[in-house]
Amino acid sequence: MSANSSLVPPQRQAELPRGRQALHSSVLAARGAGGWLGLVVTIATTLLFVAAANRAFTGGYLAPLLGVVWDVETNAGGQSVGGHWLEQGLLALVQTIPNGGPELLVLLTSLVTGLAIGQFCRTLQRRGWPISLATLAGLLVALHPVTLYLASSGQPMVFAAMSIAILLVSVDRAAALSDAQSLMTLGLAFALLFLIEPNALYMVLPVLAIMPWVLVDMRDGISGAALFLILIVPSIVVIATLLAGSLVVGVAPETILRHWLAVLHGSLSEDSLGATWMSERGGTFFDPLLDLLGLAFGCCPVLILVLWRLLASPLFEPRRPHIRTGTAVLAVALAPLAGAMAVLFWHQQTRMAAVAITIAAVCAWTTTVSLRMTERGVWLLALLLGVVLSWQASWLWVDADKLAWRSAVLGG
């Protein structure tokens, strides 16, 4: 059904009271405007990412391993440089294009990120944000250096960030409905994350830990075990299917698992192998946790608004409907917890990736809450502050790769 079609038959519309007719017309108009807004923002942000990539390439910058990833095939020992399972599939698909090169990976991540931001703006508009503010919110997300870097340099972390956003929205839906469909959707979000992100286990564990608090039906042992089973079955099925499929094509299951572990341990990740942060924090938990918490609040100060709605708002505005706390807690704590657990076991984790997860989680949280006009203004100002600080401060620019990219894009 198109956005301009009516959910009420024409012969029934005339029977509706005038107030309901006006409300019905406004809903249809909002849906149509949301569709156009998403398309316009998608096109604009995709062009922005492509322009940034072109400027970086013109300036002599090529993301580390981008050309190597394009040229090197996955070997049986699992020492691939191409990423995780789904990323390898996408890479193989893009490589089938004649005369293609690494720039096709950049076009892919630029388009995918643009689509995600367009959908974000469309959702905000449907939740009552004015078109101007929803568009500004999307543009600020696109202009954040982390978003711009990941999209314009062909980084597969784009897909992991999107899966995190889907995961948090699924958590919110499960908390609201607690029906079988919402729980299965959450389970499918887990499965998607396992396909995309090697560190998925560290991201799934905090979500599973918070589910008994989020879902009332999980507060007794038997029902809790049944609901946990519903959540993890899709992931088990997906992984088992991959292993079975590897046998069909003559690849041993241990080869597939070695490929997964190779990415976990950062086979050719410059941040994992040479970054001072990883070498200093590896094998510890609380130091990287505090470091990533500070980085998250510095690069995405919208977290302050999340904490306000979570902790302070119920005290000062007791009559206001409380938000579902699970999504808010995950928006603040998921990225630092997942990053700290990964670093504890010396698994590949970059500070840039942690910020990307935080931005995706905050955007997902924003689409699940109703913010007043004042809070929307605070949201925009906080993100603008995060964009400015992230471009200027030294928090993110701690290695030669990121510095070279920023210099090429800014022309410095």
C-alpha positions as CSV (number, residue, x, y, z in Angstrom):
1,M,0.0,0.0,0.0
2,S,1.5,3.4,-1.0
3,A,2.0,6.2,1.4
4,N,-0.8,8.2,-0.2
5,S,-3.4,5.5,-0.1
6,S,-6.0,5.4,2.7
7,L,-6.4,2.8,5.3
8,V,-10.1,3.6,5.4
9,P,-12.3,3.0,2.3
10,P,-13.5,6.1,0.6
11,Q,-17.2,5.3,1.4
12,R,-16.3,5.0,5.1
13,Q,-14.3,8.3,5.2
14,A,-17.4,10.4,4.6
15,E,-19.0,8.7,7.7
16,L,-16.1,9.7,10.0
17,P,-16.5,12.7,12.2
18,R,-14.7,15.8,11.1
19,G,-12.1,15.5,13.8
20,R,-11.2,12.0,12.9
21,Q,-11.1,12.9,9.2
22,A,-8.6,15.7,10.0
23,L,-6.5,13.3,12.1
24,H,-6.7,10.6,9.4
25,S,-5.5,13.2,6.8
26,S,-2.7,14.4,9.0
27,V,-1.4,10.8,9.6
28,L,-1.4,10.1,5.8
29,A,0.4,13.5,5.2
30,A,3.0,12.6,7.8
31,R,3.6,9.2,6.3
32,G,4.1,10.7,2.8
33,A,6.4,13.5,4.1
34,G,8.4,10.9,6.0
35,G,9.0,8.9,2.9
36,W,10.2,11.9,0.9
37,L,12.3,13.0,3.9
38,G,14.1,9.6,4.1
39,L,14.8,9.6,0.4
40,V,16.2,13.2,0.3
41,V,18.4,12.6,3.4
42,T,19.6,9.3,2.0
43,I,20.7,10.9,-1.3
44,A,22.2,14.0,0.5
45,T,24.2,12.0,3.0
46,T,25.4,9.4,0.4
47,L,26.7,12.2,-1.7
48,L,28.4,13.7,1.3
49,F,30.2,10.4,2.1
50,V,31.2,9.9,-1.6
51,A,32.5,13.5,-1.7
52,A,34.6,12.8,1.5
53,A,35.9,9.6,0.0
54,N,36.9,11.3,-3.2
55,R,38.6,14.1,-1.3
56,A,40.5,11.5,0.8
57,F,41.5,9.5,-2.3
58,T,42.6,12.7,-4.1
59,G,44.6,13.6,-1.1
60,G,46.5,10.3,-1.4
61,Y,44.7,8.5,1.5
62,L,43.7,4.9,1.2
63,A,42.3,3.1,4.2
64,P,44.7,0.5,5.6
65,L,44.1,-2.9,4.1
66,L,41.4,-1.7,1.7
67,G,43.3,-2.5,-1.4
68,V,44.8,-5.6,0.3
69,V,41.3,-6.8,1.2
70,W,40.2,-6.4,-2.4
71,D,43.1,-8.3,-3.9
72,V,43.7,-11.1,-1.4
73,E,41.5,-14.2,-1.3
74,T,40.5,-16.0,1.9
75,N,42.8,-18.9,2.6
76,A,42.0,-22.1,4.3
77,G,43.9,-21.2,7.4
78,G,41.5,-18.5,8.3
79,Q,44.0,-15.7,8.0
80,S,41.7,-13.7,5.8
81,V,42.0,-9.9,5.8
82,G,38.5,-9.5,4.5
83,G,36.5,-9.5,7.7
84,H,33.7,-11.6,9.1
85,W,31.3,-14.1,7.4
86,L,28.7,-11.7,6.0
87,E,31.4,-9.2,5.1
88,Q,33.2,-11.9,3.1
89,G,30.0,-12.6,1.2
90,L,29.5,-9.0,0.4
91,L,33.1,-8.6,-0.7
92,A,32.7,-11.6,-3.0
93,L,29.5,-10.2,-4.5
94,V,31.1,-6.8,-5.2
95,Q,34.2,-8.4,-6.7
96,T,32.0,-10.0,-9.4
97,I,31.5,-6.5,-10.9
98,P,33.8,-6.1,-14.0
99,N,36.7,-3.7,-13.7
100,G,35.7,-3.0,-10.1
101,G,38.2,-1.9,-7.5
102,P,38.3,-0.9,-3.8
103,E,36.3,2.2,-4.4
104,L,33.2,-0.1,-4.8
105,L,33.5,-1.0,-1.2
106,V,33.5,2.7,-0.3
107,L,30.4,3.2,-2.5
108,L,28.7,0.3,-0.7
109,T,29.4,1.6,2.8
110,S,28.4,5.1,1.8
111,L,25.1,4.0,0.4
112,V,24.3,1.7,3.3
113,T,25.1,4.4,5.9
114,G,23.1,6.9,3.9
115,L,20.1,4.6,3.9
116,A,20.4,4.1,7.6
117,I,20.5,7.8,8.3
118,G,17.6,8.4,6.0
119,Q,15.5,5.8,7.9
120,F,16.5,7.4,11.1
121,C,15.2,10.8,10.0
122,R,12.0,9.2,8.7
123,T,11.4,7.6,12.0
124,L,12.0,10.9,13.9
125,Q,9.5,12.6,11.6
126,R,6.9,9.9,12.3
127,R,7.5,10.4,16.1
128,G,6.5,14.1,15.8
129,W,9.8,15.8,15.1
130,P,9.5,18.7,12.6
131,I,11.0,17.9,9.2
132,S,13.6,20.6,9.7
133,L,14.8,19.2,13.1
134,A,14.7,15.6,11.9
135,T,16.8,16.6,8.8
136,L,19.3,18.5,11.0
137,A,19.6,15.4,13.3
138,G,20.4,13.2,10.4
139,L,23.0,15.7,9.0
140,L,24.7,16.0,12.4
141,V,25.0,12.2,12.6
142,A,26.5,12.1,9.1
143,L,28.9,14.9,9.8
144,H,30.3,13.2,12.9
145,P,33.9,12.2,12.1
146,V,33.3,8.6,13.2
147,T,30.3,8.2,10.8
148,L,32.1,10.0,8.0
149,Y,35.3,7.9,8.5
150,L,33.5,4.6,8.5
151,A,31.3,5.4,5.6
152,S,33.9,7.1,3.4
153,S,36.7,4.6,3.9
154,G,34.9,1.3,3.3
155,Q,35.0,0.1,6.9
156,P,32.8,-3.0,7.6
157,M,32.1,-1.6,11.1
158,V,29.2,0.2,9.4
159,F,27.3,-3.0,9.3
160,A,27.9,-3.8,12.9
161,A,26.7,-0.4,14.0
162,M,23.5,-0.8,12.0
163,S,23.0,-4.2,13.6
164,I,23.4,-2.7,17.0
165,A,20.7,-0.1,16.2
166,I,18.4,-2.9,15.1
167,L,19.2,-4.8,18.3
168,L,18.2,-1.9,20.6
169,V,15.0,-1.2,18.7
170,S,14.2,-4.9,19.1
171,V,14.9,-4.8,22.8
172,D,12.5,-1.9,23.1
173,R,9.8,-3.7,21.2
174,A,10.2,-6.8,23.3
175,A,10.0,-4.8,26.5
176,A,6.8,-3.1,25.2
177,L,5.0,-6.2,23.8
178,S,6.7,-9.3,25.3
179,D,5.0,-11.5,22.7
180,A,6.5,-14.3,20.7
181,Q,6.9,-12.2,17.6
182,S,8.9,-9.5,19.3
183,L,11.1,-12.0,21.1
184,M,11.8,-13.8,17.8
185,T,12.6,-10.5,16.2
186,L,15.1,-9.9,19.0
187,G,16.6,-13.4,18.5
188,L,17.0,-12.6,14.7
189,A,18.8,-9.4,15.7
190,F,21.2,-11.5,17.8
191,A,21.7,-13.8,14.8
192,L,22.4,-10.8,12.5
193,L,25.0,-9.5,14.9
194,F,26.8,-12.9,15.1
195,L,27.0,-12.9,11.3
196,I,28.4,-9.4,11.1
197,E,30.5,-8.7,14.1
198,P,33.3,-11.0,15.5
199,N,32.9,-9.5,19.0
200,A,29.1,-10.1,18.9
201,L,29.3,-12.3,22.0
202,Y,30.5,-9.3,24.1
203,M,27.6,-7.3,22.8
204,V,25.0,-10.0,23.3
205,L,26.0,-10.8,26.9
206,P,25.0,-7.4,28.3
207,V,21.7,-7.5,26.5
208,L,20.9,-11.0,27.8
209,A,21.9,-9.9,31.3
210,I,19.4,-7.0,31.3
211,M,16.5,-9.0,29.8
212,P,15.2,-10.3,33.2
213,W,14.9,-6.7,34.3
214,V,13.3,-5.6,31.0
215,L,10.8,-8.5,30.6
216,V,8.5,-9.2,33.5
217,D,7.8,-12.7,32.2
218,M,11.4,-13.7,32.7
219,R,11.4,-13.2,36.5
220,D,10.7,-16.8,37.3
221,G,13.0,-19.7,36.4
222,I,10.9,-21.8,34.0
223,S,9.5,-18.9,31.9
224,G,12.9,-17.2,31.9
225,A,14.6,-20.4,30.5
226,A,11.9,-20.7,27.8
227,L,12.3,-17.0,26.8
228,F,16.1,-17.3,26.7
229,L,15.7,-20.3,24.5
230,I,13.6,-18.3,22.1
231,L,16.3,-15.6,22.0
232,I,19.3,-17.8,21.3
233,V,17.7,-20.4,18.9
234,P,18.0,-18.1,15.8
235,S,21.8,-17.6,16.4
236,I,22.3,-21.3,16.9
237,V,20.4,-22.1,13.7
238,V,22.4,-19.5,11.7
239,I,25.8,-20.7,12.9
240,A,24.8,-24.4,12.4
241,T,23.7,-23.6,8.9
242,L,27.0,-21.9,8.1
243,L,28.9,-24.9,9.4
244,A,26.7,-27.4,7.5
245,G,27.0,-25.3,4.4
246,S,30.7,-25.4,4.6
247,L,30.6,-29.2,4.6
248,V,28.5,-29.1,1.4
249,V,31.0,-27.1,-0.5
250,G,33.9,-29.1,0.9
251,V,35.2,-26.7,3.5
252,A,35.8,-28.2,7.0
253,P,33.8,-26.6,9.8
254,E,37.0,-25.9,11.7
255,T,38.3,-23.8,8.8
256,I,35.2,-21.6,9.1
257,L,35.7,-21.3,12.9
258,R,39.4,-20.4,12.4
259,H,38.3,-17.7,10.0
260,W,36.0,-16.3,12.7
261,L,38.8,-16.5,15.3
262,A,41.3,-14.8,13.0
263,V,39.1,-11.7,12.9
264,L,38.6,-11.8,16.6
265,H,42.3,-11.7,17.3
266,G,42.8,-8.9,14.9
267,S,44.9,-10.6,12.1
268,L,45.8,-7.4,10.4
269,S,44.1,-4.7,12.4
270,E,46.4,-1.7,12.8
271,D,44.7,-0.7,16.0
272,S,45.0,-4.1,17.6
273,L,48.6,-4.7,16.6
274,G,50.2,-1.3,17.0
275,A,47.9,1.1,18.9
276,T,49.2,2.3,22.2
277,W,45.8,2.1,23.7
278,M,45.4,-1.6,23.0
279,S,48.9,-2.4,24.2
280,E,48.4,-0.5,27.4
281,R,44.9,-1.7,28.2
282,G,45.0,-5.3,26.9
283,G,44.3,-7.9,29.6
284,T,42.5,-5.4,31.9
285,F,38.8,-4.5,32.3
286,F,38.2,-1.5,34.4
287,D,40.8,0.8,32.8
288,P,39.4,0.4,29.2
289,L,35.8,0.5,30.6
290,L,36.4,4.0,32.2
291,D,38.4,5.1,29.1
292,L,35.6,4.1,26.7
293,L,32.9,5.6,29.0
294,G,34.7,9.0,28.9
295,L,35.2,8.7,25.2
296,A,31.5,7.9,24.6
297,F,30.4,10.9,26.6
298,G,33.0,13.2,25.0
299,C,32.1,12.1,21.4
300,C,28.4,11.8,21.9
301,P,27.2,14.1,24.7
302,V,23.6,13.1,23.9
303,L,24.2,10.4,26.6
304,I,23.7,13.1,29.2
305,L,20.1,13.5,27.9
306,V,19.7,9.7,28.0
307,L,20.8,9.7,31.7
308,W,18.5,12.6,32.4
309,R,15.5,10.8,31.0
310,L,16.6,7.6,32.8
311,L,17.5,8.9,36.3
312,A,16.5,12.5,36.9
313,S,13.3,12.9,34.9
314,P,11.3,10.4,37.0
315,L,12.2,12.4,40.2
316,F,11.3,15.8,38.9
317,E,8.4,14.8,36.7
318,P,6.8,11.8,38.5
319,R,3.6,12.1,36.4
320,R,5.4,11.8,33.1
321,P,5.3,8.3,31.6
322,H,8.5,6.6,32.3
323,I,10.6,5.3,29.4
324,R,11.6,1.7,29.1
325,T,14.8,1.6,31.0
326,G,16.5,-1.3,29.2
327,T,17.1,0.6,26.0
328,A,18.5,3.6,27.8
329,V,20.9,1.6,29.9
330,L,22.2,-0.2,26.8
331,A,22.6,3.1,25.0
332,V,24.9,4.3,27.8
333,A,26.7,1.1,28.8
334,L,26.7,-1.4,25.8
335,A,29.7,0.0,23.9
336,P,32.0,0.5,26.9
337,L,31.1,-2.9,28.4
338,A,31.5,-4.8,25.1
339,G,34.8,-3.0,24.4
340,A,36.2,-3.6,27.9
341,M,35.3,-7.3,27.7
342,A,37.0,-7.6,24.3
343,V,40.2,-5.9,25.5
344,L,40.2,-8.1,28.6
345,F,40.8,-11.1,26.3
346,W,43.0,-9.2,23.9
347,H,40.4,-9.4,21.1
348,Q,40.2,-6.8,18.4
349,Q,38.5,-3.7,19.5
350,T,39.1,-0.1,18.4
351,R,38.1,3.1,20.1
352,M,36.6,4.3,16.9
353,A,34.4,1.2,16.8
354,A,33.2,1.8,20.4
355,V,32.2,5.4,19.5
356,A,30.4,4.1,16.4
357,I,28.4,1.6,18.5
358,T,27.5,4.4,20.9
359,I,26.3,6.7,18.2
360,A,24.2,3.9,16.7
361,A,22.8,3.0,20.1
362,V,21.9,6.6,20.9
363,C,20.1,7.0,17.5
364,A,18.2,3.8,18.2
365,W,17.2,5.1,21.7
366,T,16.0,8.4,20.2
367,T,13.6,6.6,17.9
368,T,12.0,4.8,20.8
369,V,11.2,7.8,23.1
370,S,9.0,10.8,22.8
371,L,11.0,13.9,23.4
372,R,9.6,17.4,24.0
373,M,10.6,20.3,21.9
374,T,13.1,21.5,24.5
375,E,14.6,18.0,24.8
376,R,14.9,17.9,21.0
377,G,16.8,21.1,21.1
378,V,19.1,19.8,23.8
379,W,19.6,16.6,21.7
380,L,20.7,18.6,18.7
381,L,23.0,20.9,20.6
382,A,24.6,18.0,22.4
383,L,25.3,16.2,19.2
384,L,26.6,19.4,17.6
385,L,29.0,19.7,20.6
386,G,30.1,16.1,20.1
387,V,30.7,16.7,16.4
388,V,32.9,19.7,17.1
389,L,34.8,18.1,19.9
390,S,35.4,14.9,18.0
391,W,36.8,16.8,15.0
392,Q,39.1,19.0,17.2
393,A,40.0,17.1,20.3
394,S,42.7,14.4,20.3
395,W,40.5,11.6,21.7
396,L,40.1,9.8,18.4
397,W,43.2,10.9,16.5
398,V,45.8,8.8,18.2
399,D,47.2,6.8,15.3
400,A,48.7,7.7,11.9
401,D,45.8,6.2,9.9
402,K,43.1,8.4,11.5
403,L,45.4,11.5,11.3
404,A,46.1,10.9,7.7
405,W,42.4,10.5,6.9
406,R,41.5,13.7,8.7
407,S,44.3,15.6,7.1
408,A,43.2,14.4,3.6
409,V,39.5,15.2,4.2
410,L,40.1,18.6,5.8
411,G,42.9,19.5,3.4
412,G,45.3,20.1,6.2
